[in-house]
Amino acid sequence: MSTRVRSPTSDPAPLEKKIRLDHHTIDEADISIEDLGVPGPSKKASKKSKKKQKHILPEPYSTGDVLWRDVVALLGSDVVENALQHGTEWTSPFDHREEVEVVVSTLSSNGAHMYVLPLFVNADEPPRASGDALARSPASHPPWVIVAPFALPRERIRVRVYRSSRLHSFADLVEVITPNPDLRDDSRVECRYFGKCSGCQYQMLSYDTQLGIKRDVVIKAYQNFSNLPNESIPDVLPTIASPLQYGYRTKITPHFEAAPKKARTQAESGSADFSDKPNWLKIGFNEIGRRTVLDIEECPISTPVLNAALGPIREDIIKNIWSYKKGVSLLLRDSIEHLPSDMSAIPAPEDEKHVCITNHKETVRERVDSTYFEFPGHSFFQNNNSVLVPLTSYVRDAIFPSSKLSGPTHLVDAYCGSGLFSLMLAPYFETVAGIELSAESIKSATENAVINRLPEGKCSFLAGDAANIFSTVSHFPPDKTALIIDPPRKGSDEPFIQQLVRFACSTVVYVSCNVHTQARDVGMIMDMMEREGGGRKYVLESLRGFDLFPQTAHVESVAVLRLV
């Protein structure tokens, strides 16, 4: 049995797939070019070009660094050390666009790619998720790792290599020759673009399996990046599910390119056909592993409101495409149309009308439980509304465990944004202080406190760098203060952590969209407090993932630290 996936064998190599020696292409799941490292030369590259090749190693804790740790784990440290000593770690055994048959070993710690190795000489030996045995390729291939999308452990697949890097190559999935029936069920797939679009990775998996994979991502992140001894890391709790697995995403940003020069010249000369959508016009998201845009007419993980609006928006673009001089990134956000006129008698959620906001400056309105939030269309707000009540409730319960007779009275909300955690948890504290670098977000948070009729003085929101956060709350009693950290992907920095340790609040809840930088920061907090805390230390009480983006590889992580 085989499962066919996108196979452009008859097509010429597209421009974005031609071998590059100076930089990587990226897709929407990637963070930055430097995160990915650079490709190595093919085995037919000349010695002269190899000498001139400059290889850039990935930044610590980046996507590329996480990938490298997985490569080392899969090949084995002895194999990697041997390659480094002989200078062969960039010498790919595969040519550009070479096809190879492999068996999948494991999923990456990033979750976004699947790692596989060339088949054993003894193909009857079952593959296993360890580096040593699977690292041995046939005699014609030295140890190497192949990275391919949309494949699962123990599946035999055919891939086509399009880029090589340090002891690993990236490849397109051409065909699933032998599926893993225990994991794969393609009837689960609800999107006609799955396998081409870079947005989702896991639609063929059961939802329970997805949650288990995301728990494993958290486990590996703390093993690889926290620098903590195993006894200091608690068992990672099961990932909290999203109430909605489809139709949950409240924000999408499709994009398209303006007419290429040749098409515009034809249009200006009157030889272009204006009656239909031009073949070159694609309105949607990035194609997996390419810089090209995949034409998307609907997105099943987006809310019905956004999908209903996408059709007319596409038609308007097609109608007016020749007026665009450059490419455009669109904005579609699901918003409540109006706030209730009487906040003391709010309607049921199903009775509130939702609209699609497309203007970056227009106000978006969201409701979490009975709390309302307003913010500009371009501002950050979590894109899965359905999971925000479980998330904020979990954070609240972590701060106020039932085993404690009394809990914190003061809350500091770092990176507070429009006030999600501050406002949702305000009823449980005497005083709340939110800090945010963006003055616009502070304005939104302050107005949201008024909208929700919080007592004056209950919440204060201050614009400022989180690195100076504790000087603004120096009057808070540390032993009665809880801190929530919800930073961007890069995590916190050492000056912030130094202040945190000096302040020594009783509870820290670290919410993160990047579990790898979270693991780094948590390890730094615990180590610094143990060295400088005068006998006090932070204990990592619990770790748990939250699934804010079902069908994708992304996992949010919540770490709870208690001062003892």
Secondary structure, DSSP 8 states (H G I E B T S, - for coil): --EE----TTS---GGGS--SS-----TT---HHHH------TTS-HHHHHH-------TTSHHHHHHHHHHHHH-HHHHHHHHHHT-TT--SS-TT-EEEEEEEEE-SSSSSEEEEE--SSTTS---S-HHHHT---TTS-S-EEEESS--TT-EEEEEEEEE-SSEEEEEEEEEEE--TTT--GGG---TTTTTBSS-S-TTS-HHHHHHHHHHHHHHHHHHHS---GGGS---EEEE--S-SSS-B-EE--EE----HHHHHHHHHT-S--SS--TT---EEEBTTSSSEEE-S--TTB-HHHHHHHHHHHHHHHHTGGG-SS-EE--EEEEESS--S-TTS---GGGS-EEEE--TTSEEEEEETTEEEEEETTS---SBGGGHHHHHHHHHHHHS-TT-SS--SEEEEET-TTTHHHHHHGGG-SEEEEEES-HHHHHHHHHHHHHTT--TTSEEEEES-GGGGGGTTTTS-GGGEEEEE---TT---HHHHHHHHHH--SEEEEEES-HHHHHHHHHHHHHHHHHHSTT--EEEEEEEEE-SSTTSS--EEEEEEEE-
